Amino acid sequence: MSSNGAAARSGASPARTRSRVRGRLAAPVATRANALHPGAWWLWALGLGTAASRTTNPLLLGLLVAVAGYVVAARRTDAPWARSYGAFIKLGLLVLAIRLVFAVVLGSPIPGSTVLFRLPEVPLPDWAQGIRLGGKVTAEGLLFALYDGLKLATLLICIGAANALANPARLLKSLPGALYEAGVAVVVAMTFAPQFLVDLQRLRRARRLRGRPDKGIRGLAQVGLPVLEGALERSVALAAAMDARGYGRSADVPAPVRRLTAVCTLGGLAGVCAGTYGLLAAQGAGFGLPVLLGGLALALVGLWLGGKRSLRTRYRPDRWDLRAWLVSASGVAVAALMIAAASADPAALHPGVVPPTAPELPLWPAASVLIGLLPAFVAPAPPRASAPAPAEARATGPVQGPRRKEAS
């Protein structure tokens, strides 16, 4: 009674208040100002990939693929790089097929007693012991290859989700100052390669319209010269623009700082590689995470020290806001919970192959994978195209105006 009276005195009904609260909690439409930081998408995808590397359960791997696919479908834009997700799915299926073919032709290290069929075996010399071509193909070996291939395919699909959601130009723009030159080189290559193909298609189309050949050595030579000339002109113009803006300037840094930067950067990269290998390997979960965190800390210190050489400002930098923290934290939470589940109950995450057992879906690892759906609700939604007008309205709209004018 009092709450309704207070709502009435304030001039806002309870339904309107609830709609306002829902409107504030709902994800906004993505614009240039509130777009999610591309690094958050990569952290989320790497978290899903780390979770996929800790299990061979096909049910959990399928759930990870479904989570990544749902987030991509909900938050993918119409940009050209957003269409790469389908290519990564096809690449994952190709990797799975190749893994199965290798298991059939080259055999499997898993011993099995259920023989499906036999292939003609090719005799190999003594120095090739441990390798065979052909022979018996067992159900246990094929099942092990299927689980292993599914894990690799899921890793590729998670990386494809990051490629489809993160803007590569904005990601390179967000690089620290120590990697500024490498980022500029990659951005220039990404900008000029599509322009080169567009010029090539335009010139070939123009030659076909004039009835001139655009194939063969002669056509390629006559088309390639204008394309290379245009690329050279753009390169000279870009070099002049970069020189006018002071590209390549660097500050004076003392020699001890340069040596410390090199040591931190190289040591951090070595630690990241060793820690990543430990996380991906089945026996390295104990030392993988501490080594990875230590390597990341050293690499960040090296990048921070190396950034002091770069004298530049960043135009409209991407902000790491609360939504970016939530998206990246969801991926990290999925990875951490899956690593904990692999240590607590490894049998549930790795179904038996010898003898073959039906995989079961463990409850709390599956619930931890569902945390990866958080970006589909908190990340800014891509702008949707307006729906076209109904066919009847389009058919009757242009006719009603003149009729009303004639009647008046």
One Martini backbone bead per residue (centre of mass of N, CA, C, O) as a GRO file, in nm:
protein
  408
    1MET     BB    1   0.060   0.060  -0.023
    2SER     BB    2   0.300   0.253   0.013
    3SER     BB    3   0.438   0.194  -0.257
    4ASN     BB    4   0.201   0.283  -0.436
    5GLY     BB    5   0.186   0.567  -0.322
    6ALA     BB    6   0.473   0.652  -0.397
    7ALA     BB    7   0.441   0.600  -0.701
    8ALA     BB    8   0.204   0.799  -0.736
    9ARG     BB    9   0.351   1.054  -0.629
   10SER     BB   10   0.594   1.026  -0.849
   11GLY     BB   11   0.446   0.936  -1.138
   12ALA     BB   12   0.507   0.613  -1.119
   13SER     BB   13   0.458   0.310  -1.215
   14PRO     BB   14   0.544  -0.015  -1.163
   15ALA     BB   15   0.572  -0.092  -1.463
   16ARG     BB   16   0.759   0.143  -1.539
   17THR     BB   17   0.983   0.072  -1.340
   18ARG     BB   18   1.047  -0.212  -1.450
   19SER     BB   19   1.119  -0.117  -1.739
   20ARG     BB   20   1.358   0.057  -1.656
   21VAL     BB   21   1.527  -0.164  -1.526
   22ARG     BB   22   1.543  -0.345  -1.779
   23GLY     BB   23   1.674  -0.127  -1.960
   24ARG     BB   24   1.939  -0.102  -1.788
   25LEU     BB   25   2.018  -0.417  -1.799
   26ALA     BB   26   2.024  -0.413  -2.082
   27ALA     BB   27   2.172  -0.440  -2.372
   28PRO     BB   28   2.313  -0.240  -2.579
   29VAL     BB   29   2.371  -0.083  -2.861
   30ALA     BB   30   2.621  -0.088  -3.073
   31THR     BB   31   2.894   0.135  -3.073
   32ARG     BB   32   3.179   0.317  -3.084
   33ALA     BB   33   3.165   0.392  -2.772
   34ASN     BB   34   3.042   0.083  -2.653
   35ALA     BB   35   3.230  -0.113  -2.750
   36LEU     BB   36   3.383  -0.394  -2.714
   37HIS     BB   37   3.664  -0.517  -2.622
   38PRO     BB   38   3.861  -0.735  -2.802
   39GLY     BB   39   4.015  -0.872  -2.562
   40ALA     BB   40   3.765  -1.002  -2.428
   41TRP     BB   41   3.703  -1.208  -2.648
   42TRP     BB   42   3.976  -1.360  -2.630
   43LEU     BB   43   3.955  -1.445  -2.333
   44TRP     BB   44   3.696  -1.604  -2.363
   45ALA     BB   45   3.797  -1.805  -2.584
   46LEU     BB   46   4.044  -1.913  -2.426
   47GLY     BB   47   3.877  -2.032  -2.197
   48LEU     BB   48   3.725  -2.237  -2.371
   49GLY     BB   49   3.980  -2.376  -2.485
   50THR     BB   50   4.090  -2.471  -2.211
   51ALA     BB   51   3.844  -2.646  -2.143
   52ALA     BB   52   3.873  -2.833  -2.395
   53SER     BB   53   4.169  -2.940  -2.311
   54ARG     BB   54   4.047  -3.104  -2.036
   55THR     BB   55   3.867  -3.276  -2.246
   56THR     BB   56   3.688  -3.582  -2.406
   57ASN     BB   57   3.399  -3.517  -2.377
   58PRO     BB   58   3.152  -3.490  -2.613
   59LEU     BB   59   2.937  -3.335  -2.449
   60LEU     BB   60   3.114  -3.098  -2.357
   61LEU     BB   61   3.215  -3.016  -2.637
   62GLY     BB   62   2.934  -2.958  -2.754
   63LEU     BB   63   2.865  -2.739  -2.544
   64LEU     BB   64   3.093  -2.544  -2.623
   65VAL     BB   65   3.003  -2.506  -2.917
   66ALA     BB   66   2.719  -2.398  -2.847
   67VAL     BB   67   2.810  -2.149  -2.688
   68ALA     BB   68   2.978  -2.016  -2.910
   69GLY     BB   69   2.750  -2.006  -3.126
   70TYR     BB   70   2.547  -1.831  -2.967
   71VAL     BB   71   2.725  -1.582  -2.926
   72VAL     BB   72   2.780  -1.530  -3.224
   73ALA     BB   73   2.477  -1.501  -3.311
   74ALA     BB   74   2.418  -1.258  -3.100
   75ARG     BB   75   2.718  -1.074  -3.156
   76ARG     BB   76   2.732  -1.052  -3.455
   77THR     BB   77   2.826  -0.889  -3.727
   78ASP     BB   78   2.860  -0.752  -4.075
   79ALA     BB   79   3.143  -0.801  -4.098
   80PRO     BB   80   3.388  -0.967  -4.262
   81TRP     BB   81   3.518  -1.119  -4.008
   82ALA     BB   82   3.236  -1.254  -3.913
   83ARG     BB   83   3.255  -1.493  -4.148
   84SER     BB   84   3.479  -1.700  -4.013
   85TYR     BB   85   3.325  -1.921  -3.853
   86GLY     BB   86   3.255  -2.125  -4.076
   87ALA     BB   87   3.551  -2.188  -4.150
   88PHE     BB   88   3.625  -2.312  -3.869
   89ILE     BB   89   3.425  -2.542  -3.878
   90LYS     BB   90   3.542  -2.676  -4.131
   91LEU     BB   91   3.825  -2.711  -4.013
   92GLY     BB   92   3.741  -2.897  -3.778
   93LEU     BB   93   3.624  -3.123  -3.956
   94LEU     BB   94   3.888  -3.176  -4.107
   95VAL     BB   95   4.055  -3.258  -3.861
   96LEU     BB   96   3.879  -3.497  -3.781
   97ALA     BB   97   3.913  -3.657  -4.045
   98ILE     BB   98   4.224  -3.678  -4.037
   99ARG     BB   99   4.241  -3.827  -3.767
  100LEU     BB  100   4.087  -4.081  -3.864
  101VAL     BB  101   4.270  -4.154  -4.102
  102PHE     BB  102   4.526  -4.196  -3.936
  103ALA     BB  103   4.408  -4.425  -3.758
  104VAL     BB  104   4.365  -4.619  -4.000
  105VAL     BB  105   4.652  -4.612  -4.145
  106LEU     BB  106   4.863  -4.577  -3.876
  107GLY     BB  107   4.715  -4.613  -3.631
  108SER     BB  108   4.707  -4.688  -3.271
  109PRO     BB  109   4.814  -4.672  -2.931
  110ILE     BB  110   4.554  -4.822  -2.873
  111PRO     BB  111   4.448  -5.098  -2.745
  112GLY     BB  112   4.258  -5.364  -2.917
  113SER     BB  113   3.984  -5.621  -2.969
  114THR     BB  114   3.791  -5.466  -3.170
  115VAL     BB  115   3.756  -5.569  -3.489
  116LEU     BB  116   3.649  -5.425  -3.785
  117PHE     BB  117   3.909  -5.418  -3.983
  118ARG     BB  118   4.131  -5.480  -4.264
  119LEU     BB  119   4.443  -5.387  -4.389
  120PRO     BB  120   4.693  -5.365  -4.590
  121GLU     BB  121   5.020  -5.437  -4.499
  122VAL     BB  122   5.317  -5.252  -4.488
  123PRO     BB  123   5.637  -5.313  -4.504
  124LEU     BB  124   5.899  -5.217  -4.283
  125PRO     BB  125   6.174  -5.125  -4.167
  126ASP     BB  126   6.359  -5.133  -3.875
  127TRP     BB  127   6.380  -4.809  -3.836
  128ALA     BB  128   6.037  -4.817  -3.833
  129GLN     BB  129   5.964  -4.867  -3.553
  130GLY     BB  130   5.618  -4.805  -3.458
  131ILE     BB  131   5.536  -4.815  -3.762
  132ARG     BB  132   5.234  -4.829  -3.960
  133LEU     BB  133   5.070  -4.970  -4.260
  134GLY     BB  134   4.792  -5.065  -4.169
  135GLY     BB  135   4.581  -5.314  -4.076
  136LYS     BB  136   4.421  -5.314  -3.793
  137VAL     BB  137   4.090  -5.197  -3.693
  138THR     BB  138   3.973  -5.049  -3.404
  139ALA     BB  139   3.737  -4.923  -3.191
  140GLU     BB  140   3.927  -4.792  -2.982
  141GLY     BB  141   4.103  -4.626  -3.178
  142LEU     BB  142   3.868  -4.462  -3.305
  143LEU     BB  143   3.763  -4.339  -3.039
  144PHE     BB  144   4.020  -4.189  -2.963
  145ALA     BB  145   4.034  -4.019  -3.227
  146LEU     BB  146   3.760  -3.881  -3.192
  147TYR     BB  147   3.817  -3.734  -2.925
  148ASP     BB  148   4.072  -3.584  -3.021
  149GLY     BB  149   3.940  -3.438  -3.265
  150LEU     BB  150   3.723  -3.286  -3.101
  151LYS     BB  151   3.919  -3.115  -2.938
  152LEU     BB  152   4.053  -2.968  -3.178
  153ALA     BB  153   3.790  -2.854  -3.302
  154THR     BB  154   3.706  -2.684  -3.054
  155LEU     BB  155   3.950  -2.500  -3.051
  156LEU     BB  156   3.900  -2.376  -3.333
  157ILE     BB  157   3.614  -2.265  -3.274
  158CYS     BB  158   3.698  -2.070  -3.049
  159ILE     BB  159   3.886  -1.901  -3.228
  160GLY     BB  160   3.662  -1.829  -3.434
  161ALA     BB  161   3.493  -1.662  -3.236
  162ALA     BB  162   3.702  -1.439  -3.195
  163ASN     BB  163   3.723  -1.357  -3.497
  164ALA     BB  164   3.407  -1.283  -3.522
  165LEU     BB  165   3.402  -1.058  -3.271
  166ALA     BB  166   3.679  -0.927  -3.325
  167ASN     BB  167   3.842  -0.645  -3.407
  168PRO     BB  168   4.146  -0.632  -3.558
  169ALA     BB  169   4.210  -0.329  -3.569
  170ARG     BB  170   4.143  -0.270  -3.265
  171LEU     BB  171   4.341  -0.474  -3.149
  172LEU     BB  172   4.600  -0.344  -3.269
  173LYS     BB  173   4.547  -0.063  -3.141
  174SER     BB  174   4.573  -0.192  -2.833
  175LEU     BB  175   4.856  -0.205  -2.834
  176PRO     BB  176   5.137  -0.159  -2.710
  177GLY     BB  177   5.413   0.038  -2.763
  178ALA     BB  178   5.619  -0.200  -2.822
  179LEU     BB  179   5.400  -0.302  -3.071
  180TYR     BB  180   5.353  -0.074  -3.283
  181GLU     BB  181   5.506  -0.156  -3.542
  182ALA     BB  182   5.368  -0.430  -3.582
  183GLY     BB  183   5.080  -0.318  -3.597
  184VAL     BB  184   5.118  -0.139  -3.846
  185ALA     BB  185   5.203  -0.361  -4.044
  186VAL     BB  186   4.939  -0.525  -4.022
  187VAL     BB  187   4.740  -0.302  -4.100
  188VAL     BB  188   4.858  -0.246  -4.380
  189ALA     BB  189   4.818  -0.532  -4.489
  190MET     BB  190   4.506  -0.543  -4.436
  191THR     BB  191   4.447  -0.293  -4.626
  192PHE     BB  192   4.601  -0.370  -4.906
  193ALA     BB  193   4.499  -0.649  -4.990
  194PRO     BB  194   4.200  -0.580  -5.066
  195GLN     BB  195   4.273  -0.351  -5.266
  196PHE     BB  196   4.424  -0.529  -5.465
  197LEU     BB  197   4.179  -0.711  -5.540
  198VAL     BB  198   3.993  -0.486  -5.637
  199ASP     BB  199   4.173  -0.383  -5.868
  200LEU     BB  200   4.188  -0.650  -6.021
  201GLN     BB  201   3.882  -0.683  -6.075
  202ARG     BB  202   3.837  -0.413  -6.219
  203LEU     BB  203   4.036  -0.456  -6.458
  204ARG     BB  204   3.915  -0.721  -6.565
  205ARG     BB  205   3.633  -0.606  -6.622
  206ALA     BB  206   3.724  -0.387  -6.822
  207ARG     BB  207   3.850  -0.584  -7.032
  208ARG     BB  208   3.594  -0.745  -7.092
  209LEU     BB  209   3.426  -0.500  -7.198
  210ARG     BB  210   3.657  -0.452  -7.435
  211GLY     BB  211   3.753  -0.746  -7.542
  212ARG     BB  212   3.985  -0.836  -7.356
  213PRO     BB  213   4.222  -1.018  -7.224
  214ASP     BB  214   4.245  -1.170  -6.868
  215LYS     BB  215   4.419  -1.418  -6.950
  216GLY     BB  216   4.709  -1.526  -6.897
  217ILE     BB  217   5.010  -1.385  -6.952
  218ARG     BB  218   4.921  -1.130  -7.102
  219GLY     BB  219   4.688  -1.044  -6.917
  220LEU     BB  220   4.855  -1.033  -6.655
  221ALA     BB  221   5.057  -0.817  -6.748
  222GLN     BB  222   4.839  -0.592  -6.818
  223VAL     BB  223   4.713  -0.594  -6.524
  224GLY     BB  224   4.961  -0.585  -6.321
  225LEU     BB  225   5.080  -0.304  -6.375
  226PRO     BB  226   4.850  -0.116  -6.266
  227VAL     BB  227   4.839  -0.245  -5.986
  228LEU     BB  228   5.134  -0.185  -5.900
  229GLU     BB  229   5.116   0.118  -5.940
  230GLY     BB  230   4.893   0.171  -5.730
  231ALA     BB  231   5.047   0.047  -5.488
  232LEU     BB  232   5.289   0.240  -5.503
  233GLU     BB  233   5.133   0.503  -5.459
  234ARG     BB  234   5.017   0.427  -5.180
  235SER     BB  235   5.291   0.382  -5.042
  236VAL     BB  236   5.401   0.667  -5.076
  237ALA     BB  237   5.167   0.812  -4.933
  238LEU     BB  238   5.200   0.664  -4.663
  239ALA     BB  239   5.494   0.747  -4.607
  240ALA     BB  240   5.438   1.052  -4.603
  241ALA     BB  241   5.230   1.048  -4.372
  242MET     BB  242   5.414   0.915  -4.158
  243ASP     BB  243   5.640   1.129  -4.167
  244ALA     BB  244   5.453   1.373  -4.090
  245ARG     BB  245   5.375   1.217  -3.803
  246GLY     BB  246   5.644   1.083  -3.678
  247TYR     BB  247   5.733   0.812  -3.758
  248GLY     BB  248   5.987   0.648  -3.550
  249ARG     BB  249   6.001   0.771  -3.297
  250SER     BB  250   6.233   0.790  -3.012
  251ALA     BB  251   6.334   0.753  -2.704
  252ASP     BB  252   6.556   0.788  -2.452
  253VAL     BB  253   6.719   0.493  -2.324
  254PRO     BB  254   6.871   0.333  -2.105
  255ALA     BB  255   7.063   0.052  -2.100
  256PRO     BB  256   6.942  -0.099  -1.850
  257VAL     BB  257   6.650  -0.085  -1.952
  258ARG     BB  258   6.691  -0.247  -2.212
  259ARG     BB  259   6.786  -0.509  -2.075
  260LEU     BB  260   6.539  -0.550  -1.894
  261THR     BB  261   6.338  -0.569  -2.125
  262ALA     BB  262   6.456  -0.819  -2.264
  263VAL     BB  263   6.438  -1.013  -2.023
  264CYS     BB  264   6.132  -0.989  -1.967
  265THR     BB  265   6.028  -1.064  -2.247
  266LEU     BB  266   6.168  -1.341  -2.286
  267GLY     BB  267   6.081  -1.467  -2.015
  268GLY     BB  268   5.774  -1.431  -2.058
  269LEU     BB  269   5.748  -1.598  -2.319
  270ALA     BB  270   5.857  -1.861  -2.201
  271GLY     BB  271   5.641  -1.883  -1.976
  272VAL     BB  272   5.393  -1.890  -2.161
  273CYS     BB  273   5.469  -2.143  -2.320
  274ALA     BB  274   5.500  -2.337  -2.076
  275GLY     BB  275   5.216  -2.287  -1.951
  276THR     BB  276   5.047  -2.367  -2.197
  277TYR     BB  277   5.153  -2.655  -2.215
  278GLY     BB  278   5.059  -2.737  -1.931
  279LEU     BB  279   4.751  -2.691  -1.982
  280LEU     BB  280   4.728  -2.882  -2.240
  281ALA     BB  281   4.838  -3.089  -2.079
  282ALA     BB  282   4.766  -3.357  -1.870
  283GLN     BB  283   5.029  -3.315  -1.650
  284GLY     BB  284   5.045  -2.967  -1.629
  285ALA     BB  285   4.841  -2.827  -1.419
  286GLY     BB  286   5.023  -2.759  -1.172
  287PHE     BB  287   5.248  -2.567  -1.338
  288GLY     BB  288   5.104  -2.399  -1.560
  289LEU     BB  289   4.967  -2.157  -1.414
  290PRO     BB  290   5.210  -2.025  -1.264
  291VAL     BB  291   5.388  -1.990  -1.518
  292LEU     BB  292   5.188  -1.819  -1.678
  293LEU     BB  293   5.162  -1.583  -1.475
  294GLY     BB  294   5.463  -1.515  -1.464
  295GLY     BB  295   5.498  -1.460  -1.768
  296LEU     BB  296   5.288  -1.233  -1.787
  297ALA     BB  297   5.424  -1.041  -1.587
  298LEU     BB  298   5.693  -1.011  -1.741
  299ALA     BB  299   5.573  -0.918  -2.012
  300LEU     BB  300   5.435  -0.660  -1.902
  301VAL     BB  301   5.691  -0.525  -1.805
  302GLY     BB  302   5.835  -0.522  -2.080
  303LEU     BB  303   5.615  -0.359  -2.230
  304TRP     BB  304   5.624  -0.111  -2.045
  305LEU     BB  305   5.922  -0.044  -2.093
  306GLY     BB  306   5.907  -0.039  -2.412
  307GLY     BB  307   5.689   0.201  -2.427
  308LYS     BB  308   5.896   0.443  -2.365
  309ARG     BB  309   5.996   0.474  -2.672
  310SER     BB  310   5.708   0.568  -2.738
  311LEU     BB  311   5.586   0.862  -2.920
  312ARG     BB  312   5.243   0.863  -2.852
  313THR     BB  313   4.906   0.877  -2.950
  314ARG     BB  314   4.558   0.792  -2.887
  315TYR     BB  315   4.273   0.758  -3.076
  316ARG     BB  316   4.017   0.657  -2.929
  317PRO     BB  317   4.024   0.457  -2.700
  318ASP     BB  318   3.959   0.162  -2.570
  319ARG     BB  319   3.746   0.052  -2.326
  320TRP     BB  320   3.759  -0.106  -1.999
  321ASP     BB  321   3.481  -0.222  -1.884
  322LEU     BB  322   3.243  -0.399  -1.723
  323ARG     BB  323   3.173  -0.583  -1.965
  324ALA     BB  324   3.462  -0.683  -2.018
  325TRP     BB  325   3.497  -0.818  -1.743
  326LEU     BB  326   3.262  -1.019  -1.770
  327VAL     BB  327   3.351  -1.166  -2.025
  328SER     BB  328   3.636  -1.254  -1.931
  329ALA     BB  329   3.540  -1.393  -1.663
  330SER     BB  330   3.377  -1.620  -1.794
  331GLY     BB  331   3.615  -1.765  -1.932
  332VAL     BB  332   3.789  -1.805  -1.675
  333ALA     BB  333   3.576  -1.969  -1.519
  334VAL     BB  334   3.556  -2.207  -1.710
  335ALA     BB  335   3.854  -2.291  -1.693
  336ALA     BB  336   3.881  -2.325  -1.382
  337LEU     BB  337   3.648  -2.534  -1.342
  338MET     BB  338   3.764  -2.749  -1.538
  339ILE     BB  339   4.031  -2.795  -1.393
  340ALA     BB  340   3.902  -2.882  -1.125
  341ALA     BB  341   3.742  -3.124  -1.246
  342ALA     BB  342   3.992  -3.279  -1.356
  343SER     BB  343   4.108  -3.324  -1.062
  344ALA     BB  344   3.854  -3.452  -0.915
  345ASP     BB  345   3.710  -3.595  -1.203
  346PRO     BB  346   3.852  -3.756  -1.460
  347ALA     BB  347   3.640  -3.972  -1.558
  348ALA     BB  348   3.416  -3.767  -1.656
  349LEU     BB  349   3.618  -3.617  -1.875
  350HIS     BB  350   3.727  -3.929  -1.945
  351PRO     BB  351   3.631  -4.158  -2.123
  352GLY     BB  352   3.634  -4.477  -2.185
  353VAL     BB  353   3.810  -4.701  -2.420
  354VAL     BB  354   3.937  -4.937  -2.223
  355PRO     BB  355   3.670  -4.999  -2.235
  356PRO     BB  356   3.395  -4.899  -2.382
  357THR     BB  357   3.214  -4.602  -2.281
  358ALA     BB  358   2.955  -4.418  -2.204
  359PRO     BB  359   2.897  -4.098  -2.200
  360GLU     BB  360   2.868  -3.852  -1.944
  361LEU     BB  361   2.698  -3.577  -1.792
  362PRO     BB  362   2.829  -3.360  -1.595
  363LEU     BB  363   2.695  -3.120  -1.404
  364TRP     BB  364   2.905  -2.897  -1.300
  365PRO     BB  365   3.066  -2.871  -1.567
  366ALA     BB  366   2.818  -2.790  -1.737
  367ALA     BB  367   2.748  -2.537  -1.570
  368SER     BB  368   3.024  -2.394  -1.622
  369VAL     BB  369   2.988  -2.365  -1.931
  370LEU     BB  370   2.729  -2.173  -1.913
  371ILE     BB  371   2.889  -1.913  -1.836
  372GLY     BB  372   2.967  -1.848  -2.144
  373LEU     BB  373   2.676  -1.695  -2.200
  374LEU     BB  374   2.705  -1.403  -2.089
  375PRO     BB  375   2.776  -1.228  -2.352
  376ALA     BB  376   2.477  -1.254  -2.475
  377PHE     BB  377   2.372  -1.030  -2.235
  378VAL     BB  378   2.613  -0.795  -2.188
  379ALA     BB  379   2.680  -0.738  -2.458
  380PRO     BB  380   2.664  -0.549  -2.715
  381ALA     BB  381   2.440  -0.512  -2.956
  382PRO     BB  382   2.390  -0.540  -3.271
  383PRO     BB  383   2.281  -0.383  -3.533
  384ARG     BB  384   1.971  -0.392  -3.683
  385ALA     BB  385   1.786  -0.433  -3.941
  386SER     BB  386   1.518  -0.322  -4.077
  387ALA     BB  387   1.217  -0.416  -4.148
  388PRO     BB  388   1.030  -0.480  -4.399
  389ALA     BB  389   0.771  -0.414  -4.563
  390PRO     BB  390   0.492  -0.521  -4.644
  391ALA     BB  391   0.352  -0.623  -4.936
  392GLU     BB  392   0.078  -0.474  -4.916
  393ALA     BB  393   0.192  -0.192  -4.851
  394ARG     BB  394   0.364  -0.170  -5.110
  395ALA     BB  395   0.119  -0.202  -5.308
  396THR     BB  396  -0.083   0.031  -5.175
  397GLY     BB  397   0.073   0.292  -5.117
  398PRO     BB  398   0.108   0.439  -5.409
  399VAL     BB  399  -0.217   0.441  -5.464
  400GLN     BB  400  -0.362   0.611  -5.233
  401GLY     BB  401  -0.273   0.897  -5.286
  402PRO     BB  402  -0.405   0.969  -5.563
  403ARG     BB  403  -0.693   0.893  -5.481
  404ARG     BB  404  -0.728   1.110  -5.261
  405LYS     BB  405  -0.675   1.348  -5.450
  406GLU     BB  406  -0.911   1.297  -5.644
  407ALA     BB  407  -1.136   1.311  -5.427
  408SER     BB  408  -1.061   1.612  -5.338
   0.00000   0.00000   0.00000
